[in-house]
Amino acid sequence: MKKYIVAALFCVASFAGTELSAQNTTVTLNVQGSCEMCKKRIETAVDVKGVKAADYNLAKKELELTYNPKKVDLAFLKEEILKMGYDVDSLRAPDEAYKKLDHCCQYDRNHKHGSHD
């Protein structure tokens, strides 16, 4: 009898995990960054409730973001990155925020927004 209960609980737990992951969305954002410090700041900017994973690829200048849109809005996440001084897709970070970045983090602001150079 115990075997059947354990098996049933395992099935329910597996189904619940599948249901939870179905709520998550993964997107790739173009985010300007120049160094490992940028990577850390960008990933930290989106470390909020509702975000399951954030991985910034410095070489590609892409942030792969997995989040639950029922818990957090993508526009809010982009705004958090912009506030840190990093351009996101076609959105330009405020000049004041960009100027606060360390010298090594100040990327070329003449880049093509949204491109994957």
Rosetta blueprint (number, residue, H / E / L):
1 M L
2 K H
3 K H
4 Y H
5 I H
6 V H
7 A H
8 A H
9 L H
10 F H
11 C H
12 V H
13 A H
14 S H
15 F H
16 A H
17 G H
18 T H
19 E H
20 L H
21 S H
22 A H
23 Q L
24 N L
25 T E
26 T E
27 V E
28 T E
29 L E
30 N E
31 V E
32 Q L
33 G L
34 S L
35 C L
36 E H
37 M H
38 C H
39 K H
40 K H
41 R H
42 I H
43 E H
44 T H
45 A H
46 V L
47 D L
48 V L
49 K L
50 G L
51 V E
52 K E
53 A E
54 A E
55 D E
56 Y E
57 N E
58 L L
59 A L
60 K L
61 K L
62 E E
63 L E
64 E E
65 L E
66 T E
67 Y E
68 N L
69 P L
70 K L
71 K L
72 V L
73 D L
74 L H
75 A H
76 F H
77 L H
78 K H
79 E H
80 E H
81 I H
82 L H
83 K H
84 M L
85 G L
86 Y L
87 D L
88 V E
89 D L
90 S L
91 L E
92 R L
93 A L
94 P L
95 D H
96 E H
97 A H
98 Y H
99 K H
100 K L
101 L L
102 D L
103 H H
104 C H
105 C H
106 Q L
107 Y L
108 D L
109 R L
110 N L
111 H L
112 K L
113 H L
114 G L
115 S L
116 H L
117 D L
